[in-house]
Amino acid sequence: MLRDYQLPDHPAPILVQLGLTYRCNLKCQHCYALYRRDLNEMTFDELSRLLADLYAMGSCAIVYSHGENLIRKDFHNFASLVNNYGMYQTLMTNGFYIRTKESAERLRDTGVNRVLVSLDSSVPAEHDASRGYEGAYYIALDAAQMLKQVGIATVGFSTTIDAYNYDRIPDIIQIAKDFGLDAVSLMQNRYNRPGVFDHNQWIRYVQVCRQVYELILQNRGIIDIYTHDPFMLIMLDDRLDDRHARIDYIGANVCNVATNMISIDPIGNVTGCNFLEEVVGNVRMEPLGVIWERLVQRYSDSRNKPGGPCESCTATAVCMGGCKAFHYNGKYDERCGECRFGEEKPHNRTPLMLPLYPTESSPQCTGNFSRAHG
């Protein structure tokens, strides 16, 4: 019998969003790292020591993010080292450095488990405009195809969704299916800077959430479609009737900041996730364990519960306070108030009674954690 699981008393940084570089050959319109580029990157030796510390603390899944990590000439050596620790690895890439079969095979041989190639539209001109480079669309498609052909375990698309490409989502999924890919990761653009939030957009976004949920149900067993937004948890219903699929769905969408996720940028700064700008420490200056405890104290909902509208909301047990990257007006997701997604009446949801965190029957480093933010 399923029961309501509480946040763990002693969380561990199971999932690590790690950037080896801020450098990138593109200038994407939605990029959170575009204006953070710093060349004072951690050396291979620093990264190796950090990796040992992460392993000792219980980390077992790494998502390479921040910049285009394949730019670093020592990426393959580092990925091989991570593989020696037995950690699950997800690489986010624009595809530009996977132009030959040999480059795809070299990446495969590092032990990287999942590669997600960025694809923002099914229309070449739209993708190229988003990425700031003519021809980026076909380069991405060619890279995904080569990665699949050389036998990387999981290959898919990573799509940043926003108003301009909401209508393209079904077509992007169809392209992935036509290519025989394994996954499509959909991430709503985080407007993670104060003053740019437009509440009117979320009236449209709820329609997108419902459409994506239907696509997830329709494509079960065909292709893995997943999102990264606590509001998607509100869509969950009895039609997703497989227990493990439900747990994976929850794990991909619940905010893991300060419960099992940490973000470390190329110069050693630690944040709760890639989209949070508040730096809580730097691994070059302090022990990782000290910084992690500070992060937990700052963001953990079990130690510092969400405020604002969450205090009287019956859905908080489902969305866990929403996306912390939107927490500007108190400790709650500012997209959500008394009425969610432009609903005419106040929401009144029954708390979702499902395990949100690892149990004896759900290993720490399987689907729901390895695909979070990746």
Sequence and secondary structure as in RCSB ss.txt:
>XXXX:A:sequence
MLRDYQLPDHPAPILVQLGLTYRCNLKCQHCYALYRRDLNEMTFDELSRLLADLYAMGSCAIVYSHGENLIRKDF
HNFASLVNNYGMYQTLMTNGFYIRTKESAERLRDTGVNRVLVSLDSSVPAEHDASRGYEGAYYIALDAAQMLKQV
GIATVGFSTTIDAYNYDRIPDIIQIAKDFGLDAVSLMQNRYNRPGVFDHNQWIRYVQVCRQVYELILQNRGIIDI
YTHDPFMLIMLDDRLDDRHARIDYIGANVCNVATNMISIDPIGNVTGCNFLEEVVGNVRMEPLGVIWERLVQRYS
DSRNKPGGPCESCTATAVCMGGCKAFHYNGKYDERCGECRFGEEKPHNRTPLMLPLYPTESSPQCTGNFSRAHG
>XXXX:A:secstr
        SS    EEEE S    S   TT TTTT   S    HHHHHHHHHHHHHHT  EEEE SS GGGSTTH
HHHHHHHHHTT EEEEEE STT  SHHHHHHHHHTT  EEEEE   SSHHHHHHHHTSTTHHHHHHHHHHHHHHT
T SEEEEEEEE GGGGGGHHHHHHHHHHTT SEEEEEE    STT   TTHHHHHHHHHHHHHHHHHHTTTT EE
EE  GGGGGG  TTS  HHHHHHHHHHHS  BTTTEEEE TTSEEESSTT     EETTTS HHHHHHHHHHHH 
TTTS   GGGGG TTHHHHTTS GGG  SSSS TT SSSGGG SS        S  S BTTB TTSHHHHTTT 
